[in-house]
Amino acid sequence: MRPLSNLHRKAKALLGFGPTEAGLSAPTGPADAAAPPAAAGMAAAMPPADAAIHYRPPRRDELHQAVRMILSQPGQLADETQVADFLRFAEPRRVDLSLFLVAERRSRLLWALLPMLSPGRTALLLSPALPHGSAERLAAGELIEGMCAQLGIRDVLLTQALLDPADNTARDLFLAHRFEVMAELLYLAGEPRKRLTTPVLPPGMAWVGYTEQTHELFKQAIHATYENSLDCPGLNGVRDMEDVIAGHRAAGEFEPKLWRLLVELGPDASAPPKPLGVLLLSPIPQAGSVELVYLGLVPEARGRRLSDLLMRQAMIAVIEQGMSRLTLAVDARNVPALKLYYKHGMARAGSKLALMRDLRNP
């Protein structure tokens, strides 16, 4: 699974699939207070084609309605409990509600957009289903453009959207505003099988844990696993590796002992170990699960059944952490990875269409 999925795991959590690590900065002034500088900048960046449509942060009395909009699914309006859960889970995390924008006409909210910022200079846009009216479509397009402009000012490099794969209207909207389809992401979950034992490493192999001293080795190993990868190949070369690792670390509760490299030892102690595979895991205690943040093999290690070893180790980690299941997201086109995951008891729990816009491109 590639870094594209990190923000999507946070969104799943905030949209009702479990906890996330994303913070909340709610407006503190009165309902009619001036917009915070960042949000005001977004609004200023959007010249409304229709003067009757106003683009601004939601007022305090509109906040719950705006959150309900972005949480709602087609044909199913989010209830007050879901809104309260969203705000409660977001509060200790990094969701900045001062960046929330709505489009309003005649005191009616037409559309809303909330960015979730992440380490690694990426952001995910949370948005409602797109209504069919022309005013709503105009408002949605203006909000997307204004938000992307403001995120670019904040040094965000990549912004992403996570859509229902069947929602062609929303897909076409984002494509019209310079987003590109990256992948359909399948969300999988599975429980460790009974009588699972810790895998025995083949002779000459060892685990290397993550530390400041091994950071560069991890960076090189992760980069090497991208060669000819079938998992979100459109991301190759798009992000700096330091940003990639920052995104991986932010995927959940970072636990260094759950980050491992499978290496081949040299002929003597002076020879550096040769990375073969990468296994990055993150505990999600509130959901009783461990997230498989990333699993990959370098090209020369493929076809040696080492991916089975990595998956067994991931399932052992679930048990050792006292959790009940392993979760992950994977590119639907990555058939070898899907076969591996299904072989180890993972089952499909949902899917989303991932789109991305590179804010460095004018």
Buried (B, 14 or more C-beta within 10 A) or exposed (E): BBBBBBBBBBBBBBBEBBBBBBEBBBBEEEEEEEBBEBBBBBBEBBEBEEEEBBBBBBBBEBBBBBBBBBBBEEEEEBEEEBBEBBBEBBEEBBBBBBBBBBBBBEEEBBBBBBBBBBBBBBBBBBBBBBBEEEBBBBBBBBBBBBBBBBBBEBEBBBBBBBBBBEBEBBBEBBBEBBBEBBBBBBBBBBBBEEEBEEBEBEEEBEEBEBEEEBEEBBBEBBBBBBEEBEBBBBBEEBBEBEBBBBBBBBBBBBBEEBBBBBBBBEEEEEEEBBBBBBBBBBBBEEBBBBBBBBBBBBEEBBEEEBBEBBBBBBBBBBBEBEBBBBBBBBBBBBEEBBEBBEEBBBEBBBBBBBBBBEBEEE
